[in-house]
Amino acid sequence: MSKKFEKVVNAPHMYFGNARKKLVRGNWPKSTGKRVGRGGKIAFHSLMQFITWTLKYALLDNHLTRKLEELLAKIKKTDGKGKKKLWRAFIKKNPNFMGHIVYYMMLVATAAGIDLSRDESFIKETVKEWIAELTDDDDSDDDNTIDIMSIDVNSKIKDINNTVPHLRAISTNQSQSEFVKQAVEEYWDEIAVALTELETYRASPKLHSGEKRYTNGLGCTWQYWYNDNGVLYKEKNLKNNTKTLSADKNYEQARRHLIYESLPALYNAIKPYDNITPQMQIALLMAGYQRPADMKHIAEKLASATTVQQVADAFADVENVPSKWRDGTRVRRYTCALYAIGAISAEQMLDWTRDSFSMVNVNTVYKNGHFVISQQNIEFLLGRSRPNTNTVREFLNDFDTGRKIVADIKTSGDTFKFDEKEQDSNYEKSMAVVNKADKKFKKGKYKDAEELYVEALALNPDNMEAYSSLALTYKMLGDKNKSVEYYQKCIDTVVKCNEYMNSNKSMLLDRRVKAMTYYNAGLARQEMGRIAQESGDVSAAKEQYQLAQKNFNTAKKNAEMIDLESDIIDVYDRAMNDAKKMMDALKKLSFKASAAKVKNKSAILDAARAKDGEYRA
């Protein structure tokens, strides 16, 4: 579509949209009547914007119309024998006009009763015939014949290593029920391993922050059962009717969820395309397990992807996800992207700590609008762990269904090959140093880790993971040496990290980093308060405990902004309560100390005992 034509057809809905924005953003009148009138105008403009946009999209701005225009512009002016054709010249000169003519012909065919969603093969053949008539006389081998339904869609991604060659592609050229039946048997083991890693497993139902229904097992918010006729039904998880299930029964619920909801959604998402590999399909299931609608959004981008990075970025697009969940979704989607391109396998997931990727900072995996596909980055992620949580393999080996899943995961001999030309040298060097530092940290060699994290930041000041880890390292050095100096360094690092993020929020703002670093700062403040208290400096101790409470509260607020896991928020809540208890204990000691100095000891001490009982209560 030409820019001039596009400007004309976009004018109506742009006009109403701009008018609505102007009303919303303008200064609202103080009187209630005028406010209601303003609200009515906004509603009117919103409705008109929707109607004009719908008409424009349906009649003029359809994606197929644009594709037709592009294809018709490529028509040669001569036939297969080199003979000039005036009507071809006319089409080539007016591709927009002819594109709309063809499009309206398709609308007429649709109105006549063609079901686009169910008989796609007929439409493909019909369009082929139309285009053939426009571009060919009697030479069936003419290069001008164009199959508009296969442009881009059939582009194969040649540089992706298929790490799951044993997986059989399930055809969508069959009924949905047959596809689901085959896919659940073929893909179950791989997707079960991925769910064990990505989903926080809870046998007992729990209500998560921001959720309306209780979650059981592997994130299921529904209970599924078969009736006497073998028909699958579901009902909402509620507080009083959601039972605690064994691991075997929970995994059966996850399997039924795939059958009832996820696999039918996958079928609809991938049916229009034939270049989505089995590992991409499983990655789509991983991404859309709880939000099936996301599969269609990602599949549309996968269909036109021709490189590894484009495949990964198809999963990075979270514009259709509510803003407060986008960072968390990107962290989870990164796992899906790695699996889709073949950089990781289900076999590798077996040895990861369960739910460990939920701890990964967004800036570690996402940069400048793209997922970071780098060797050092992936090594960093593979080294993540969650305290007091076992690996996927260990967890699955504790029950019958899990043992069968582990046994059925097949070994792959292929390894992903990174394109060295595409690697960001500074980023790679910085992450390589962070990986070394992490190993030192895990061994308790905090001084060595400190030096390496500082080196990593010198190589790449945008490395938020290095900032977060450095703050924790200083806190651990303080614990080890009982040193106020290191606790203060921890706090200084947090301040510096947040100043750096705030200076470039569009690229570096990471609520996870903010939450973790403020939490570390709070712990450091607490320790500084204890040291001051032990030395008899009550005033300094009180100040540090108050600041610790403030840090923990800031950590919690940042965690809530991105809907972090409830167990992490609980940690921040407990930390705030601990800091409050320290403050209360300090007040009690201060009160008793003051009472002892007063001459009328008996009366004051009675008051102190009363206060002591109050604090205890």
C-alpha positions in Angstrom: 0.0 0.0 0.0 1.4 3.4 -1.0 2.1 5.9 1.8 -0.4 8.3 0.4 -3.1 5.7 0.1 -2.3 4.4 3.6 -2.5 7.9 5.0 -6.0 8.3 3.6 -7.4 5.0 4.8 -5.9 5.5 8.3 -7.2 9.1 8.7 -10.7 8.3 10.2 -9.6 6.0 13.0 -6.5 8.1 13.7 -8.7 11.2 14.0 -11.0 9.6 16.6 -8.0 8.0 18.4 -6.2 11.3 18.7 -9.3 13.1 19.9 -9.8 10.4 22.6 -6.2 10.7 23.8 -6.5 14.5 23.9 -9.6 14.3 26.1 -8.1 11.7 28.4 -4.8 13.6 28.9 -6.3 17.0 29.2 -7.1 18.8 32.5 -10.4 17.3 33.7 -13.1 19.8 34.9 -13.9 20.0 38.6 -17.7 19.7 38.4 -19.2 16.2 38.3 -21.6 17.1 35.5 -18.8 18.2 33.2 -16.7 15.1 34.1 -19.5 12.8 33.1 -19.8 14.8 29.9 -16.1 14.3 29.3 -16.4 10.6 30.0 -19.3 10.3 27.5 -17.2 12.0 24.8 -14.3 9.7 25.4 -16.6 6.7 25.2 -18.0 8.0 21.9 -14.6 8.6 20.3 -13.5 5.1 21.5 -16.5 3.5 19.8 -16.0 5.5 16.6 -12.3 4.6 16.6 -13.1 1.0 16.9 -15.7 1.0 14.2 -13.6 3.0 11.7 -10.5 0.8 12.4 -12.6 -2.4 11.9 -14.0 -1.1 8.6 -10.5 0.0 7.4 -8.9 -3.3 8.4 -11.7 -5.5 7.0 -12.0 -3.6 3.7 -8.7 -1.9 2.9 -5.8 -2.7 5.2 -6.0 -6.5 5.1 -2.6 -8.3 5.3 -3.6 -10.4 2.3 -4.3 -7.2 0.3 -0.8 -6.0 1.0 0.6 -9.4 0.0 -1.4 -9.4 -3.2 0.0 -5.9 -4.0 3.6 -7.0 -3.5 3.1 -10.1 -5.6 1.3 -8.3 -8.5 4.1 -5.7 -8.6 6.5 -8.5 -9.4 4.7 -9.6 -12.6 6.8 -9.6 -15.7 5.5 -7.6 -18.7 6.2 -10.5 -21.1 4.9 -14.0 -21.2 7.0 -17.2 -21.3 7.7 -16.6 -25.0 9.0 -13.1 -24.5 5.9 -11.5 -26.0 4.8 -8.2 -24.4 1.4 -8.1 -22.8 -0.4 -4.8 -22.3 -2.7 -6.1 -19.6 0.4 -7.3 -17.6 1.9 -3.9 -17.9 -1.3 -2.4 -16.5 -1.3 -4.8 -13.5 2.4 -4.1 -12.8 1.7 -0.4 -12.9 -1.4 -0.6 -10.7 -0.7 -3.4 -8.2 -2.7 -1.7 -5.5 -5.9 -1.5 -7.6 -5.6 -5.0 -8.9 -4.8 -6.4 -5.4 -8.0 -5.0 -4.1 -10.0 -6.4 -7.0 -8.6 -9.9 -6.3 -9.3 -9.3 -2.6 -12.9 -8.4 -3.2 -13.3 -11.5 -5.4 -12.2 -13.5 -2.4 -14.7 -11.7 -0.2 -17.5 -12.7 -2.6 -16.3 -16.3 -2.6 -16.3 -16.2 1.2 -19.8 -14.8 1.3 -20.9 -17.6 -1.0 -20.2 -20.1 1.7 -16.5 -21.0 1.7 -15.3 -21.8 5.2 -11.8 -20.4 5.4 -10.9 -22.0 8.7 -12.0 -25.5 7.8 -11.3 -25.8 4.1 -8.1 -24.0 3.7 -6.9 -26.3 0.9 -9.8 -25.2 -1.3 -9.0 -21.5 -0.9 -5.3 -22.2 -1.6 -6.2 -23.9 -4.9 -8.7 -21.2 -5.8 -6.2 -18.4 -5.3 -3.6 -20.3 -7.2 -6.1 -20.5 -10.1 -6.9 -16.8 -10.0 -3.2 -15.8 -10.0 -2.4 -18.3 -12.7 -5.1 -16.8 -14.9 -3.6 -13.3 -14.3 0.0 -14.4 -15.0 -0.1 -17.2 -17.5 -1.7 -18.0 -20.9 -1.1 -21.6 -21.8 2.4 -22.3 -20.6 2.1 -24.1 -17.2 5.9 -23.8 -16.6 5.9 -20.0 -16.7 8.0 -18.6 -13.9 5.5 -15.8 -13.4 3.0 -18.2 -11.7 2.9 -17.2 -8.0 1.6 -19.1 -5.0 0.7 -16.3 -2.6 -0.2 -18.7 0.1 3.3 -20.1 0.3 5.3 -16.9 0.2 7.4 -16.7 3.4 5.3 -19.4 5.0 7.4 -22.2 3.5 10.8 -20.6 4.2 12.8 -23.2 6.0 15.2 -22.3 8.9 18.3 -24.1 7.8 20.7 -23.0 10.6 18.7 -24.5 13.5 20.1 -27.8 14.9 17.2 -30.1 15.6 18.2 -31.5 19.1 15.2 -33.8 19.2 15.4 -35.8 16.0 13.4 -38.6 17.5 10.3 -36.5 17.8 7.8 -37.1 15.0 6.1 -34.1 13.4 2.4 -34.4 13.9 0.4 -33.2 10.8 -2.4 -30.7 11.1 -3.9 -32.0 7.9 -6.2 -34.1 10.1 -9.0 -33.5 12.6 -8.1 -31.7 15.8 -9.0 -34.7 17.9 -6.6 -37.0 16.0 -3.8 -34.3 16.2 -4.3 -34.0 20.0 -4.3 -37.8 20.4 -1.0 -38.2 18.6 0.7 -35.1 20.0 0.0 -35.9 23.7 1.7 -39.3 23.2 4.6 -38.0 21.1 5.3 -34.8 23.1 4.3 -35.7 26.7 7.7 -36.6 28.1 9.4 -33.5 26.8 6.7 -31.1 27.9 6.4 -32.9 31.3 10.1 -32.3 32.0 9.8 -28.6 30.9 6.8 -28.1 33.1 8.6 -29.6 36.1 11.4 -27.0 35.6 9.2 -24.0 34.8 6.2 -24.5 37.0 6.4 -24.2 40.8 5.1 -27.6 42.0 2.7 -27.6 44.9 0.6 -30.6 45.8 -1.7 -28.5 48.0 -3.8 -25.9 46.3 -2.7 -22.3 46.8 -4.0 -18.8 45.7 -1.2 -16.9 44.0 -0.9 -13.1 43.9 -3.0 -11.7 41.1 -4.9 -15.0 40.5 -8.6 -15.6 41.0 -8.4 -19.4 41.3 -6.4 -21.7 43.3 -3.4 -23.4 41.6 -2.8 -27.1 42.1 0.1 -29.2 41.0 1.9 -27.9 37.9 0.0 -24.6 37.7 -3.4 -26.1 36.9 -6.2 -23.8 37.9 -8.8 -26.4 36.8 -9.7 -29.9 37.9 -10.3 -32.4 35.0 -12.2 -35.7 35.0 -13.7 -38.2 32.6 -17.4 -39.1 32.8 -18.7 -42.6 32.2 -18.7 -42.1 28.5 -15.0 -41.0 28.4 -15.8 -37.3 27.8 -13.3 -34.9 29.5 -14.8 -32.2 31.7 -13.3 -29.5 33.9 -14.3 -27.3 36.8 -12.6 -24.3 38.5 -10.2 -24.7 41.4 -11.8 -23.1 44.4 -10.7 -23.0 48.0 -13.2 -25.5 49.3 -13.3 -28.0 46.5 -9.6 -28.3 45.3 -8.0 -31.4 46.8 -4.4 -32.1 47.6 -3.3 -34.8 45.1 -0.4 -37.1 44.9 2.4 -36.4 42.4 1.1 -39.1 40.0 -2.4 -37.6 40.0 -1.1 -34.1 39.6 0.8 -35.1 36.5 -2.3 -36.8 35.2 -4.1 -33.5 35.7 -1.4 -31.7 33.7 -1.7 -34.3 30.9 -5.5 -33.7 30.8 -5.0 -30.0 30.7 -2.9 -30.5 27.6 -5.6 -32.6 26.0 -8.4 -30.3 27.0 -6.9 -26.9 26.3 -3.2 -26.6 25.4 -3.0 -29.0 22.4 -6.2 -27.8 20.7 -4.8 -24.3 21.0 -1.5 -25.5 19.5 -3.4 -27.1 16.6 -5.2 -23.9 15.8 -2.0 -21.8 16.2 0.2 -23.8 13.8 -2.4 -25.1 11.3 -1.9 -22.2 8.8 1.9 -22.9 8.7 4.1 -25.8 7.7 7.6 -24.7 8.8 7.1 -25.0 12.6 9.3 -27.9 13.7 8.3 -30.4 16.5 10.7 -28.7 18.9 9.2 -25.3 18.1 5.8 -26.9 18.8 6.9 -28.1 22.2 8.3 -24.7 22.9 4.9 -23.2 22.0 3.3 -25.6 24.5 5.8 -24.5 27.1 5.0 -20.8 26.5 1.3 -21.2 26.3 0.6 -23.8 28.9 -1.2 -21.3 31.1 -2.0 -18.7 28.4 -3.0 -20.7 25.3 -3.8 -17.6 23.4 -0.1 -16.7 23.4 0.6 -19.7 21.1 -1.1 -18.0 18.1 0.8 -14.7 18.7 4.2 -16.5 18.8 3.3 -18.9 15.9 2.6 -16.0 13.6 6.1 -14.7 14.1 7.7 -18.1 13.9 6.1 -18.6 10.5 8.2 -15.8 9.0 11.4 -16.4 11.0 14.4 -17.4 8.9 17.2 -17.2 11.4 17.9 -18.4 14.9 17.6 -14.9 16.4 14.2 -14.4 14.7 13.0 -17.7 16.2 14.2 -16.6 19.6 12.7 -13.2 19.3 9.3 -14.7 18.4 9.2 -15.8 22.0 10.6 -12.5 23.3 7.5 -10.5 22.0 5.2 -10.1 25.1 3.2 -7.1 24.0 0.0 -9.0 24.3 0.8 -9.9 28.0 -0.3 -7.5 30.8 2.5 -5.1 31.6 3.0 -6.3 35.2 3.7 -9.8 34.1 5.9 -9.0 31.1 9.3 -9.3 32.8 8.4 -12.6 34.4 7.0 -13.9 31.2 10.2 -13.0 29.3 12.3 -15.0 31.9 10.1 -18.1 31.3 9.9 -17.5 27.5 13.7 -17.5 27.3 13.7 -21.2 28.2 11.2 -21.7 25.5 13.3 -19.8 23.0 16.4 -21.8 23.8 14.5 -25.1 23.4 12.9 -23.9 20.1 16.3 -23.1 18.5 17.9 -26.3 19.9 20.3 -24.6 22.3 19.0 -26.7 25.2 17.2 -30.1 25.4 14.9 -31.8 27.8 17.8 -34.1 28.8 19.7 -31.0 30.1 16.6 -29.7 31.9 16.6 -32.9 34.0 19.7 -31.7 35.8 18.5 -28.2 36.5 17.1 -27.2 39.8 13.4 -27.0 39.7 11.9 -23.5 39.0 15.4 -22.0 38.9 14.8 -19.9 35.8 12.3 -17.8 37.7 15.3 -16.3 39.5 17.0 -15.1 36.4 17.3 -11.3 35.9 15.6 -9.9 32.8 18.7 -8.0 31.7 20.6 -11.3 31.6 18.3 -12.7 28.9 16.8 -9.7 27.2 18.6 -6.7 25.7 17.7 -4.0 23.2 14.5 -5.8 22.2 16.1 -9.1 21.6 16.8 -12.3 23.5 20.5 -12.8 24.1 21.6 -16.0 22.5 25.2 -16.5 23.8 27.2 -19.4 25.0 28.3 -17.6 28.2 24.8 -16.5 28.9 23.4 -20.0 28.6 26.2 -21.4 30.8 25.2 -18.8 33.4 21.6 -20.0 33.3 22.5 -23.6 33.5 24.4 -22.9 36.7 21.4 -21.3 38.4 20.0 -23.1 41.5 17.3 -22.6 44.0 18.1 -23.2 47.7 16.5 -26.3 49.3 15.1 -27.4 45.9 16.0 -30.6 44.2 16.7 -31.1 40.5 14.1 -32.1 37.9 15.5 -35.6 37.7 15.6 -36.1 41.5 12.0 -34.9 41.8 10.6 -37.1 39.0 12.4 -40.2 40.3 10.3 -40.0 43.5 7.1 -41.3 41.9 6.0 -43.8 39.3 4.9 -41.4 36.5 8.0 -39.3 37.0 10.3 -42.3 36.7 8.7 -43.3 33.4 9.1 -39.8 32.1 12.8 -39.8 33.0 13.3 -43.3 31.4 11.6 -42.2 28.2 13.6 -39.0 27.6 16.0 -39.9 24.8 19.6 -38.9 24.6 20.6 -36.5 21.8 24.1 -36.4 20.4 23.8 -33.0 18.7 25.1 -29.8 20.3 24.1 -26.3 19.5 26.7 -24.3 17.5 27.0 -20.6 18.3 27.7 -18.1 15.6 30.8 -16.4 16.8 30.2 -13.4 14.5 26.9 -12.7 16.2 28.4 -12.7 19.7 28.8 -9.4 21.6 32.4 -9.6 22.6 32.1 -7.3 25.7 28.9 -9.1 26.8 30.5 -12.5 26.4 33.7 -11.5 28.2 31.7 -10.0 31.1 29.4 -13.0 31.4 32.5 -15.4 31.3 33.9 -13.5 34.2 30.6 -13.7 36.1 30.5 -17.4 35.5 34.0 -17.7 37.1 32.9 -15.5 40.0 29.8 -17.6 40.6 32.0 -20.7 41.0 34.2 -18.8 43.5 31.1 -17.6 45.4 29.6 -21.1 45.7 32.9 -22.3 47.2 32.8 -19.5 49.8 35.8 -17.6 48.3 34.1 -14.3 48.5 37.1 -12.1 48.2 38.0 -13.8 44.9 34.4 -13.5 43.7 34.4 -9.8 44.6 37.4 -9.1 42.4 35.8 -11.0 39.5 32.4 -9.3 39.7 34.2 -5.9 39.7 36.1 -7.0 36.6 32.9 -8.1 35.0 31.4 -4.6 35.5 34.5 -3.0 34.1 34.0 -5.0 30.9 30.2 -4.3 30.7 28.7 -1.7 33.1 25.2 -2.8 31.9 25.7 -6.2 33.5 23.0 -6.0 36.2 23.6 -9.6 37.3 27.2 -8.6 38.3 25.8 -5.7 40.3 23.3 -7.9 42.2 25.9 -10.6 42.8 28.5 -8.1 44.0 26.1 -6.6 46.5 25.4 -10.1 47.9 29.2 -10.9 48.0 29.9 -7.8 50.1 27.1 -8.8 52.4 28.6 -12.3 52.8 32.1 -10.8 53.4 30.6 -8.6 56.1 29.1 -11.7 57.7 32.3 -13.6 57.4 34.5 -10.8 58.9 31.8 -9.1 61.0 32.8 -6.0 59.2 30.8 -2.8 58.9 33.1 -1.8 56.0 31.8 -4.6 53.8 28.2 -4.1 54.8 28.6 -0.5 53.8 30.1 -1.5 50.5 27.0 -3.7 49.9 24.8 -0.7 50.4 27.0 1.5 48.2 26.8 -1.1 45.4 23.0 -1.1 45.7 22.8 2.7 45.4 25.2 2.7 42.5 23.3 -0.1 40.7 19.9 1.7 41.1 21.4 5.0 40.0 22.7 3.3 36.9 19.4 1.6 36.2 17.5 4.9 36.7 19.7 6.7 34.2 18.6 4.3 31.4 15.3 2.9 32.5 14.3 1.9 28.9 17.1 -0.7 28.7 18.3 -1.4 32.2 15.4 -1.2 34.6 14.9 -4.6 36.2 12.5 -4.9 39.1 14.0 -8.3 40.0 17.5 -6.7 40.5 16.0 -3.9 42.5 14.1 -6.3 44.7 17.1 -8.5 45.3 19.6 -5.7 45.8 17.4 -3.8 48.2 16.8 -7.1 50.1 20.6 -7.5 50.4 21.0 -3.9 51.5 18.3 -4.6 54.2 20.2 -7.6 55.5 23.4 -5.5 55.6 21.6 -2.8 57.5 20.3 -5.3 60.0 23.8 -6.6 60.7 25.1 -3.1 61.0 22.3 -2.5 63.5 23.3 -5.5 65.5 27.0 -4.4 65.6 26.0 -0.9 66.8 23.7 -2.5 69.4 26.4 -4.8 70.7 28.7 -1.8 71.1 26.1 0.1 73.0 25.2 2.7 70.4 21.4 2.4 70.6 20.8 5.5 68.4 22.9 4.1 65.5 21.3 0.6 65.9 17.8 2.2 65.8 18.6 4.1 62.6 20.0 1.0 60.8 16.9 -1.1 61.8 14.6 1.6 60.5 16.5 1.7 57.2 16.5 -2.1 57.0 12.7 -2.0 57.2 12.6 0.6 54.5 14.9 -1.5 52.2 12.8 -4.7 52.7 9.6 -2.7 52.0 11.1 -1.3 48.8 12.2 -4.9 47.8 8.6 -6.1 48.3 7.1 -3.3 46.3 9.4 -4.0 43.3 8.6 -7.7 43.5 4.8 -6.9 43.5 5.2 -4.7 40.5 6.1 -7.6 38.3 4.1 -10.2 40.2 7.0 -12.2 41.5 6.4 -15.6 43.1 4.5 -15.4 46.3 7.1 -17.3 48.2 9.7 -14.6 47.3 7.4 -11.9 48.5 6.9 -13.9 51.7 10.6 -13.7 52.3 10.5 -9.9 52.1 7.5 -9.9 54.5 9.3 -12.0 57.0 12.4 -9.8 56.7 10.2 -6.7 57.5 8.7 -8.5 60.5 12.2 -9.5 61.8 13.4 -5.9 61.5 10.3 -4.7 63.4 10.9 -7.2 66.2 14.5 -6.0 66.5 13.2 -2.4 66.7 10.7 -3.5 69.4 13.3 -5.3 71.4 15.6 -2.2 71.1 12.8 0.0 72.4 12.2 -2.4 75.3 15.9 -2.4 76.3 16.1 1.4 75.9 13.0 1.8 78.2 14.5 -0.4 80.9 17.9 1.4 80.7 16.1 4.7 81.2 14.1 3.4 84.1 17.2 2.2 85.9 18.6 5.7 85.9 15.6 7.3 87.6 15.7 7.6 91.4 12.2 6.3 92.0 13.2 2.9 90.8 10.3 0.9 92.1 7.6 3.0 90.4 9.5 3.2 87.1 10.4 -0.5 87.1 6.7 -1.4 87.6 6.0 0.7 84.4 8.9 -1.1 82.7 7.5 -4.5 83.6 4.1 -3.4 82.2 5.7 -2.2 79.0 7.7 -5.5 78.8 4.5 -7.4 79.0 3.0 -5.2 76.3 5.9 -5.9 73.9 5.7 -9.6 74.7 2.0 -9.7 74.0 
